[in-house]
Amino acid sequence: MSFSISSTLPALAPAAANASAKPASAQPQPTTNATSDTVKLSESQEVNQLYSQGQEVSQIATSLSMTISDVNSYLGITAK
């Protein structure tokens, strides 16, 4: 499926263009809420995500300020 959006508007006569023009302050401004697109992962989810991305257990422990045994626990890795 493909979409095409064109921003080309038909040319207006100068008088018509001035009559329909609104001051910039009257134009609605888009609102952005960055927090609506942000998700906070639990420690367990962070560990699993980093591990699935190929990071080593020691790297994960360092980057998340955790012990290696905690990371292993989240990953279900047990010592033999």
trRosetta pair geometry for C-beta under 8 A, 3 or more apart (Angstrom, degrees):
i j d omega theta_ij theta_ji phi_ij phi_ji
9 12 7.9 -22 132 -23 111 97
12 16 4.4 -123 177 92 110 111
12 17 4.2 143 91 -65 121 86
12 20 7.3 -85 -168 31 170 130
13 16 4.6 81 57 12 85 107
13 17 6.8 -156 86 -12 39 88
14 17 5.6 -55 -142 35 30 113
14 18 6.4 26 161 -15 65 106
15 18 6.1 -58 -150 38 29 107
15 19 6.3 28 154 -21 64 110
16 19 5.7 -55 -144 36 32 112
16 20 6.4 13 163 -6 66 110
17 20 6.5 -68 -147 44 25 97
17 21 6.3 38 155 -41 63 106
18 21 5.6 -45 -143 14 32 118
22 26 4.4 -104 165 79 115 129
22 27 6.2 140 95 -59 119 77
23 26 4.9 94 63 0 78 104
23 27 7.9 -135 101 -14 47 82
24 27 5.8 -45 -161 15 43 116
33 36 4.5 58 104 -7 109 113
33 37 7.9 139 99 -5 69 84
34 37 6.3 -68 -165 42 45 101
34 38 6.4 40 145 -26 74 116
35 38 5.3 -63 -143 35 43 116
41 45 3.9 -128 -172 94 105 121
41 46 4.8 137 105 -58 124 78
41 49 6.7 -40 -161 -5 168 141
42 45 4.7 94 51 8 76 103
42 46 7.0 -139 93 -6 39 87
43 46 5.7 -56 -148 36 31 112
43 47 6.3 33 155 -20 66 105
43 64 6.8 116 -144 179 89 138
43 66 7.2 120 -164 -77 124 142
43 70 8.0 -40 154 156 135 119
43 74 6.9 -121 125 -92 89 146
44 47 5.8 -53 -149 34 29 111
44 48 6.4 23 156 -14 63 109
44 74 4.8 -167 -124 -144 71 112
45 48 5.8 -57 -145 41 30 109
45 49 6.1 31 156 -21 66 108
46 49 5.8 -57 -145 36 28 111
46 50 6.3 23 159 -14 65 108
46 64 6.1 134 120 -102 133 136
47 50 6.1 -60 -147 39 26 106
47 51 6.1 24 156 -18 64 112
47 60 5.7 83 -134 174 72 137
47 64 6.9 -65 -77 -2 80 167
47 66 7.7 -43 -85 45 116 162
47 71 5.5 -177 -139 -138 125 74
47 74 4.2 63 80 106 157 149
47 75 6.4 -120 144 -52 118 87
48 51 5.7 -56 -143 39 29 112
48 52 6.2 28 158 -18 65 108
48 74 6.8 -123 -47 148 81 108
48 75 7.0 157 -91 -97 69 73
49 52 5.9 -57 -147 38 28 108
49 53 6.5 24 153 -17 62 109
50 53 5.6 -60 -151 38 32 111
50 55 4.5 -34 164 38 92 137
50 59 7.6 -151 162 105 124 99
50 60 4.8 142 105 -109 139 105
50 63 7.1 177 -132 69 156 139
50 64 7.7 -140 -3 -36 158 121
51 54 7.9 108 177 -23 30 10
51 55 6.2 -83 -89 61 35 83
51 57 7.5 25 -104 -83 105 63
51 60 6.3 -11 -63 -66 79 152
51 75 5.8 133 -85 -103 169 124
55 59 4.5 -122 -175 88 101 127
55 60 5.2 122 116 -58 124 87
55 63 7.6 -51 -170 13 155 141
56 59 4.7 94 57 5 78 104
56 60 7.1 -146 94 -6 40 87
57 60 5.7 -56 -149 36 31 112
57 61 6.3 33 154 -21 66 106
57 68 5.8 72 141 -149 110 90
57 71 5.1 148 -161 113 85 134
57 72 6.3 32 -150 -68 140 78
57 75 7.2 -99 -105 11 105 154
57 77 7.3 -70 -95 39 143 161
58 61 5.7 -51 -146 35 32 114
58 62 6.4 31 156 -17 64 106
58 68 6.1 -14 -95 -100 63 115
59 62 5.9 -58 -150 38 30 109
59 63 6.1 21 158 -13 67 111
60 63 6.1 -60 -141 41 27 104
60 64 6.0 -2 168 7 65 116
60 66 7.4 -27 129 53 79 118
60 71 5.0 127 97 -134 118 140
61 64 6.6 -75 -141 52 20 91
61 66 4.9 -108 -141 78 65 79
61 67 6.2 -28 -150 153 122 13
61 68 4.7 -48 -68 -79 161 57
61 70 7.2 125 -118 59 96 93
61 71 4.8 -99 -70 -22 88 138
62 65 7.6 18 -175 -74 27 39
64 71 7.6 133 54 -84 129 106
66 70 4.5 -111 175 77 112 132
66 71 5.6 127 103 -50 127 88
67 70 4.6 100 58 1 81 100
67 71 7.3 -147 96 -2 46 84
68 71 5.6 -53 -151 37 37 112
68 72 6.2 40 151 -20 68 106
69 72 5.5 -50 -144 39 33 114
69 73 6.3 41 152 -26 63 104
70 73 5.5 -52 -150 32 31 116
70 74 6.7 31 153 -17 64 102
71 74 5.9 -54 -153 35 33 110
71 75 6.4 17 154 -7 66 112
72 75 5.8 -68 -146 47 31 104
72 77 4.0 -90 -156 72 85 105
72 78 7.4 134 157 -77 113 27
72 79 7.8 40 158 -46 157 77
73 76 7.7 38 -177 -70 28 28
73 77 7.7 -77 -50 50 22 70
